[in-house]
Amino acid sequence: MIDKVQEKDYPEIVKVWEASVRATHHFVIEEDIRFYKDLISYKYLKAANLLCIRDNENGRIQGFLGVHEDYVDMLFIHPDYFGKGIGTKLLKHALEDLGATKVSVNEQNEKAIEFYKRFGFKTIRRDERDGMDMPYPILHLELS
């Protein structure tokens, strides 16, 4: 079941984000992980409509989604739950129930790009640097 994230869930959300990034974003250096972690903790979580899926047995957050208007801002799954359909459930909810049609992805995160393309997303633009002017190329995708 998809659940609304409460502010009390933020510390756990940040742990899920960090575990997911460490498992999938091998191209991001340690210093930058700490930089983004602070932004996630103190800025980004408050700016999006956050939803999550929890483990039925222990209530642990398996993955979360952040949507702002028609944009999927965040979609991160804890590595313990990779390949179990959590990302698919969250993205389908964003597309079908929240009207999301856009997402941005690190160019080096090939699995994420493949994931979004399976849902019909197409690359519409590439930026050499991310939104924080860091050296991580970003692909902007949109449903076609």
N, C-alpha and C positions, 0 to 999 in steps of 0.2 A: 504494500500500500504506500502511496506517495503521501508524505507528511510535510506540513509547513515547518520550516526551521525557525526556532525561537532564539532570542539573543543568548539564552543560557546554553544553547548548542554550539555557539561560536568556537569555543576552544576545541571541541571535538571535530568540527568542520575544518578548522585549520590543520589538525592532525591528519585528517583524511586527505586534504589538499597536499600537504607536505609528503606524505607517503606515496601518493599518486605521482607527484612531480618527480620524486627521487626514482621511481620505478620506470618512468616513461620519458623524462626530459634529461637524458644523459648529457646533452649538449650544454646545459645550464651549469655555470660554475657555482661553487658553494657560496661565495660572497653574494651572488645575485639571488640565490634561493633565499638567503636571509633577508635581502632587500625586498623581494616580492612577498615574503611571509609577513613582514610588517605592513605592507600595503593591504594584503588580504585581511589581516587581523583588524586593522584600524580604519580602513576606508572602503574597500570593495564589498565586503559582506553587507554593509549598511546600504549600499547603492542598488542592490538587486532584489528581486523577488526570489527568495531562496526556498527550495523544496528538497526533500531528501527521501531516501528509502532506508528503512531500518531493518535490522535482523529481527525476526519475529521472536526468537528465543531470548535475546539479551538486550534488545533495544539499541544496539550499536549501529551507528550510521554507516551504511555500506557505500553510499555514494550520494552526491548532491548536485544540484542544478541551480544556476542563477540566471534569471531572465530579466531583461530590462526592455520594455516595449516589445519590439519584434526581434530582439537580439539575444542569442544564447551567449551570455557573458562568461559563464563557467559551467563545466561539466567534468567532474572528477570522481573517480571510483577508487575506493581503497583497494590496493593490490590483492588483498585476501579474497576479493570478490570479482576479480577480472574474469571475463568469460562466462558470467552467470546471467547475463541479460539485464543487468542493472542499468547500464548506460543506455541501452535500447529503450527500456521502459521510461526512463527520464526524458530522453530526447523525443520519443513519441508524444509524451504528455506536453512537452514544450511546443511541438509542432501542431498537434491536434487541438489542444485545449487552451494554449496561451498565445497562439498565433505567431510563434517565432518563425522567421524565414532567413535569418542571417547568423553567421558565426565567423569568428576569426581563429586561426590555428597557427601555431609555430610550424614553419615550413619543414623543420627537421623532425617533427612528430608525425612520421609517415603513417603509423597505425591510426592516429586520430583522423588524418586526412582521408584514408580509406574508409573509415567508419562513417564519416559524414557523407562521402560520395555515394555510399550504399543507399542513403536516404534521398538521393537526388540533388545534393548540393554540388554546385559548380564554382570553380574559382573565377572571381570577377576582377580581382586586383591583388597585387603583391606589393608589400612595403619592405624595403631593405632592413628597416629597424622597427622594433616594436613601439607601442604607444608611450613607453617611458624612455625612448631614444636609446635603447639597449641594442646590441648587435645580434638580435635574433629576428631573422626575416619572418614576416607574418603574411599568411595567405588569408584573404577575405573571401568567404564563400557565401553563396546565396542559393536558395531553392530556385530551380529553373522551371 
